[in-house]
């Protein structure tokens, strides 16, 4: 079923593709795209947490 969502292509090496596939099968995602989207979401959330922690640490140390 076609989607109206924006699309783009990501080129990865064999090692990263294997890691994506391993994540996909371990977590029972229906497709590489679904697994890749979840990995992106996880990464973005982690970056937000690290940024918040860094900001918090700077406020407490005065730097």
C-alpha positions as CSV (number, residue, x, y, z in Angstrom):
1,X,0.0,0.0,0.0
2,X,1.6,3.3,-1.1
3,X,2.3,6.0,1.5
4,X,2.2,9.7,1.4
5,X,5.0,10.0,3.9
6,X,8.4,11.5,2.7
7,X,11.0,8.9,1.7
8,X,14.7,8.9,1.4
9,X,17.4,6.4,0.9
10,X,20.2,5.4,3.3
11,X,23.2,3.5,2.2
12,X,24.9,1.3,4.8
13,X,27.8,-1.1,4.8
14,X,27.3,-4.9,5.3
15,X,28.1,-4.8,9.0
16,X,25.5,-2.1,9.8
17,X,22.9,-3.9,7.6
18,X,23.5,-7.1,9.6
19,X,23.0,-5.2,12.9
20,X,19.8,-3.7,11.6
21,X,18.6,-7.1,10.5
22,X,19.6,-8.7,13.8
23,X,17.6,-5.9,15.6
24,X,14.7,-6.5,13.3
25,X,14.5,-10.2,13.8
26,X,15.2,-10.1,17.6
27,X,12.3,-7.6,18.0
28,X,10.0,-9.0,15.4
29,X,9.7,-6.0,13.1
30,X,7.8,-6.6,9.9
31,X,10.4,-4.9,7.7
32,X,13.8,-3.3,7.6
33,X,12.1,0.0,7.3
34,X,10.2,-0.5,10.5
35,X,13.3,-1.6,12.4
36,X,15.3,1.3,11.0
37,X,12.6,3.8,12.0
38,X,12.7,2.4,15.6
39,X,16.4,2.6,15.8
40,X,16.3,6.2,14.6
41,X,13.6,7.0,17.2
42,X,15.8,5.3,19.9
43,X,18.8,7.3,18.8
44,X,17.0,10.6,18.8
45,X,15.5,10.0,22.3
46,X,19.0,9.1,23.6
47,X,20.5,12.3,22.1
48,X,17.7,14.4,23.7
49,X,18.4,12.7,27.1
50,X,22.1,13.3,26.8
51,X,21.5,16.9,25.8
52,X,19.2,17.4,28.8
53,X,21.7,15.8,31.2
54,X,24.5,17.9,29.8
55,X,22.4,21.1,30.2
56,X,21.5,20.1,33.7
57,X,25.1,19.4,34.6
58,X,26.2,22.7,33.3
59,X,23.6,24.5,35.3
60,X,24.8,22.7,38.5
61,X,28.5,23.4,37.9
62,X,28.0,26.9,36.6
63,X,29.7,26.3,33.3
